[in-house]
Amino acid sequence: MAASASPQDSQASATAPATWQPPAPLTQVPLWPEGQVIARPPVTGPESVKNGATIENVTRPTMTVVPARGPSTGTTVVVFPGGGFRVLAMDGEGTEICDWLTSKGITCVLLKYRVPNSGPQWDGSCDCRREPTVHMALQDAQRAIRLIRQQASSLHVDPHKVGVIGFSAGGNMVADVSNASGKNYAPVDEADTLSARPDFAMALYPGRLWEGKGVVLNPTLHITAKTPPTFLVQAEDDPVDNVRNSVTYFLALKEHGVPVEMHLYATGGHAFALRKKDMPIGAWPQLAEKWMQSIGMLPAG
């Protein structure tokens, strides 16, 4: 018979912060080797979960591989949840996205990247932009893509069909990893000899791509002909990230000859993800599937 817990033990268990775990039997895989020194975000406590699925204070990033359901297409998509580089919205912009992708024969990799202050963001305490000393979110995104390509055989995926999808801050990460040149961290093993540039990219309601005047692109983005084919979705009434973010990025991609498809909707707000199926904007997943077919990442029909 198991020993009963004391009142003190029960209280400690109830108040202890719970760390996020993927649905069983899935497991998280650390991005960096055990003992590897990586930059630590300015956390205020241990990793914990709010409201069941919003993670804060991530210092040890992971990826969770969700296999394709049914016949695999060989395509992989890495998912970057949003959260303003402060927290991670792991349900609506994470696990629910994986449910959709895997139902289409796509292997999904859900990235739990470091937060807070791990990427470019607005500091709400002042009218200034705040940039992290180390772009930790970009490092984690690059590392995940390299690990997928290194493990492509064991994952039963095609290393030349690795895409990314991101929402809000995650959409900013999509643009960053699509255009980053070279490595943003010192190589740690053989995986880091592989390319970290995705083969295709999808950004929804992205932030910090527009400089806030006209249609001026964020100068940290250096678009070239190597930028992968891109799919953009945003609502014109987005109260968080102005629709000019998508419009500006679209125009910049066109100027460099990068294949790009954009869908703008009059209404939908921010953070709609898959949760506004009854609105016109709820059709974007079907459009994304057709677009992936058009670029050869999904079989026709």
C-alpha positions as CSV (number, residue, x, y, z in Angstrom):
1,M,0.0,0.0,0.0
2,A,1.4,3.4,-0.9
3,A,2.1,5.8,1.9
4,S,-0.4,8.7,2.3
5,A,0.8,12.2,1.6
6,S,1.1,14.7,4.4
7,P,-1.0,17.9,4.3
8,Q,2.3,19.8,3.8
9,D,3.2,17.5,0.8
10,S,-0.2,18.0,-0.7
11,Q,0.0,21.8,-0.4
12,A,3.5,21.8,-1.9
13,S,2.3,19.7,-4.8
14,A,-0.7,21.9,-5.5
15,T,1.4,25.1,-5.5
16,A,4.4,23.8,-7.4
17,P,4.6,25.2,-11.0
18,A,3.8,22.5,-13.6
19,T,6.0,22.3,-16.6
20,W,4.5,21.7,-20.0
21,Q,4.3,18.2,-21.4
22,P,3.1,17.1,-24.8
23,P,0.2,14.6,-25.0
24,A,1.3,11.0,-24.3
25,P,3.0,9.1,-25.7
26,L,4.9,12.0,-27.3
27,T,8.1,13.2,-25.6
28,Q,10.2,16.4,-25.7
29,V,13.7,16.2,-27.2
30,P,16.3,18.7,-25.9
31,L,17.7,20.9,-28.7
32,W,21.1,21.3,-27.2
33,P,23.4,18.5,-25.8
34,E,23.4,17.9,-22.1
35,G,25.8,20.3,-20.4
36,Q,26.0,22.7,-23.4
37,V,26.1,26.3,-22.2
38,I,23.5,28.4,-23.9
39,A,22.2,31.9,-23.3
40,R,19.7,32.1,-20.5
41,P,16.7,34.4,-20.9
42,P,16.0,36.8,-18.0
43,V,13.5,34.5,-16.2
44,T,11.7,35.4,-13.0
45,G,11.1,31.9,-11.9
46,P,11.0,28.2,-13.0
47,E,9.3,27.1,-16.2
48,S,5.6,27.0,-15.6
49,V,2.3,26.7,-17.3
50,K,-0.6,29.2,-17.2
51,N,-4.2,28.4,-18.0
52,G,-3.2,24.9,-19.1
53,A,-1.1,25.7,-22.1
54,T,0.7,29.0,-22.0
55,I,4.4,28.5,-21.0
56,E,6.7,31.1,-19.4
57,N,10.3,31.1,-18.3
58,V,11.7,28.6,-20.8
59,T,15.5,28.1,-20.3
60,R,16.0,24.6,-21.8
61,P,14.3,24.5,-25.3
62,T,12.9,21.3,-26.8
63,M,11.2,20.0,-29.8
64,T,8.4,17.5,-29.9
65,V,8.1,15.3,-33.0
66,V,4.5,14.4,-33.9
67,P,4.4,11.8,-36.6
68,A,2.1,12.1,-39.6
69,R,-1.2,10.3,-39.3
70,G,-1.7,7.8,-42.1
71,P,0.6,7.7,-45.1
72,S,3.5,10.1,-44.7
73,T,4.2,12.7,-47.4
74,G,7.8,13.0,-46.2
75,T,7.2,16.7,-45.5
76,T,8.0,18.2,-42.1
77,V,6.7,21.5,-40.7
78,V,8.3,23.1,-37.6
79,V,5.7,25.1,-35.6
80,F,6.7,28.4,-33.8
81,P,4.0,29.4,-31.3
82,G,3.4,33.1,-30.7
83,G,3.5,34.9,-27.4
84,G,5.4,38.2,-28.0
85,F,8.7,36.5,-27.1
86,R,7.5,36.6,-23.5
87,V,5.4,33.4,-23.3
88,L,4.5,30.5,-25.6
89,A,0.9,29.8,-26.7
90,M,1.3,26.1,-27.0
91,D,-2.3,25.0,-27.6
92,G,-4.0,27.3,-30.2
93,E,-0.7,28.0,-32.0
94,G,1.0,24.7,-31.2
95,T,-0.7,21.4,-30.6
96,E,-3.9,22.3,-32.5
97,I,-1.7,23.2,-35.5
98,C,0.0,19.9,-35.3
99,D,-3.3,18.1,-35.3
100,W,-4.2,19.8,-38.5
101,L,-0.8,19.2,-40.2
102,T,-0.4,15.6,-39.2
103,S,-3.9,14.8,-40.5
104,K,-2.5,15.8,-43.9
105,G,0.4,13.3,-43.8
106,I,2.9,16.0,-42.6
107,T,5.3,15.3,-39.7
108,C,5.0,18.1,-37.2
109,V,7.7,19.4,-35.0
110,L,6.5,21.7,-32.2
111,L,9.2,24.0,-30.9
112,K,9.4,25.1,-27.3
113,Y,11.9,28.0,-27.7
114,R,13.5,30.1,-25.0
115,V,11.4,33.0,-23.5
116,P,11.2,35.8,-22.4
117,N,13.2,38.5,-24.2
118,S,14.5,35.9,-26.7
119,G,13.7,37.9,-29.9
120,P,12.8,41.5,-31.0
121,Q,9.9,42.9,-29.1
122,W,8.3,46.1,-27.8
123,D,9.0,46.8,-24.2
124,G,5.6,47.9,-22.7
125,S,7.3,50.0,-20.1
126,C,8.6,52.6,-22.5
127,D,8.3,53.8,-26.1
128,C,11.5,52.1,-27.1
129,R,12.3,48.9,-29.0
130,R,14.1,46.3,-27.1
131,E,16.5,43.8,-28.7
132,P,17.9,40.8,-26.9
133,T,21.7,40.6,-26.6
134,V,21.4,37.1,-28.1
135,H,18.6,36.2,-30.5
136,M,17.8,33.0,-28.6
137,A,14.6,32.2,-30.5
138,L,16.4,32.3,-33.8
139,Q,19.1,30.0,-32.5
140,D,16.5,27.5,-31.3
141,A,14.7,27.6,-34.7
142,Q,17.9,27.0,-36.6
143,R,19.0,24.2,-34.3
144,A,15.6,22.4,-34.7
145,I,15.8,22.6,-38.5
146,R,19.3,21.2,-38.5
147,L,18.4,18.3,-36.2
148,I,15.5,17.4,-38.4
149,R,17.7,17.2,-41.4
150,Q,20.3,15.2,-39.5
151,Q,17.7,12.7,-38.3
152,A,15.6,12.6,-41.5
153,S,16.2,8.9,-42.1
154,S,15.1,7.9,-38.6
155,L,12.1,10.3,-38.7
156,H,11.2,9.0,-42.2
157,V,11.1,12.4,-43.7
158,D,12.6,14.2,-46.7
159,P,15.5,16.6,-45.6
160,H,14.6,18.7,-48.6
161,K,11.0,19.2,-47.6
162,V,11.3,20.9,-44.2
163,G,9.1,24.0,-43.7
164,V,8.2,26.3,-40.9
165,I,4.9,27.9,-39.7
166,G,4.7,30.7,-37.1
167,F,2.1,32.9,-35.5
168,S,2.6,36.5,-34.3
169,A,6.1,36.5,-32.7
170,G,6.4,33.0,-34.3
171,G,5.7,34.7,-37.7
172,N,8.6,37.0,-37.0
173,M,10.7,33.9,-36.4
174,V,9.6,32.5,-39.8
175,A,11.0,35.6,-41.5
176,D,14.2,35.6,-39.4
177,V,15.0,31.9,-40.1
178,S,14.1,32.3,-43.8
179,N,16.6,35.1,-44.3
180,A,19.3,34.5,-41.8
181,S,22.7,34.1,-43.3
182,G,25.3,31.8,-41.7
183,K,25.1,30.5,-38.1
184,N,23.9,32.5,-35.2
185,Y,25.7,30.3,-32.7
186,A,28.9,28.4,-32.4
187,P,28.6,24.9,-33.9
188,V,28.2,22.2,-31.2
189,D,28.1,19.0,-33.3
190,E,27.7,17.6,-36.8
191,A,24.1,18.7,-37.1
192,D,25.4,22.2,-37.3
193,T,27.1,21.6,-40.6
194,L,23.6,21.3,-42.2
195,S,21.5,24.2,-43.6
196,A,19.1,25.9,-41.2
197,R,17.1,27.6,-44.0
198,P,13.7,26.1,-44.4
199,D,12.4,24.9,-47.8
200,F,9.1,26.7,-47.5
201,A,7.6,29.1,-44.9
202,M,4.2,30.2,-43.6
203,A,3.7,33.3,-41.5
204,L,0.4,34.2,-39.9
205,Y,-0.2,37.7,-38.4
206,P,3.6,38.3,-38.1
207,G,5.0,41.2,-36.1
208,R,8.1,43.4,-36.4
209,L,8.5,43.0,-40.2
210,W,7.4,46.6,-40.8
211,E,9.2,49.6,-39.6
212,G,6.1,51.7,-38.8
213,K,6.3,54.2,-41.7
214,G,5.1,53.6,-45.2
215,V,6.0,50.1,-46.3
216,V,9.6,50.0,-45.0
217,L,10.9,46.6,-44.2
218,N,12.6,45.9,-40.9
219,P,16.3,46.5,-41.8
220,T,17.4,43.4,-39.9
221,L,15.9,41.3,-42.7
222,H,18.1,40.7,-45.7
223,I,16.0,39.1,-48.3
224,T,17.7,37.3,-51.2
225,A,16.7,34.9,-54.0
226,K,17.5,32.1,-51.5
227,T,14.6,33.1,-49.3
228,P,12.1,30.2,-49.5
229,P,8.6,30.3,-51.0
230,T,6.3,32.0,-48.5
231,F,2.7,32.0,-47.6
232,L,1.2,34.9,-45.6
233,V,-2.1,35.4,-43.8
234,Q,-3.4,38.4,-41.8
235,A,-6.6,40.2,-40.9
236,E,-6.9,43.9,-41.7
237,D,-8.4,44.6,-38.3
238,D,-5.5,43.0,-36.4
239,P,-5.2,45.2,-33.3
240,V,-1.8,43.9,-32.2
241,D,0.3,43.6,-35.4
242,N,-0.6,46.0,-38.2
243,V,-1.5,44.3,-41.5
244,R,1.4,46.4,-43.0
245,N,3.7,43.7,-41.6
246,S,2.5,41.2,-44.1
247,V,2.0,43.7,-46.9
248,T,5.6,45.0,-46.5
249,Y,7.1,41.6,-46.4
250,F,5.1,40.5,-49.4
251,L,6.3,43.4,-51.5
252,A,9.9,42.9,-50.4
253,L,9.8,39.2,-51.4
254,K,8.3,40.1,-54.8
255,E,11.1,42.6,-55.4
256,H,13.6,39.8,-54.9
257,G,11.8,37.3,-57.1
258,V,10.7,35.0,-54.2
259,P,7.5,33.0,-54.8
260,V,4.9,34.4,-52.3
261,E,1.2,34.1,-51.8
262,M,-0.7,36.4,-49.4
263,H,-4.3,36.3,-48.1
264,L,-5.7,39.3,-46.3
265,Y,-9.1,39.3,-44.7
266,A,-11.2,42.3,-43.6
267,T,-11.9,40.8,-40.1
268,G,-10.3,38.2,-37.9
269,G,-8.3,40.1,-35.4
270,H,-5.2,38.6,-33.9
271,A,-4.3,35.1,-32.7
272,F,-7.1,33.5,-34.7
273,A,-5.1,30.4,-35.7
274,L,-7.6,27.6,-36.3
275,R,-10.3,29.0,-34.0
276,K,-12.5,31.1,-36.3
277,K,-13.8,28.4,-38.6
278,D,-17.2,30.2,-39.1
279,M,-15.5,33.3,-40.5
280,P,-14.0,33.8,-44.0
281,I,-10.6,33.9,-42.4
282,G,-11.2,30.3,-41.2
283,A,-10.6,29.1,-44.8
284,W,-6.8,29.8,-44.6
285,P,-5.8,26.2,-43.8
286,Q,-7.3,24.8,-47.0
287,L,-5.6,27.6,-49.0
288,A,-2.3,26.7,-47.3
289,E,-2.8,23.1,-48.3
290,K,-3.4,24.0,-51.9
291,W,-0.3,26.3,-51.8
292,M,1.8,23.4,-50.4
293,Q,0.6,21.3,-53.3
294,S,1.5,24.0,-55.8
295,I,5.1,24.1,-54.6
296,G,5.5,20.3,-54.5
297,M,5.4,19.9,-50.7
298,L,2.2,18.0,-50.7
299,P,0.9,15.6,-53.4
300,A,-1.8,17.1,-55.7
301,G,-5.3,16.3,-54.7
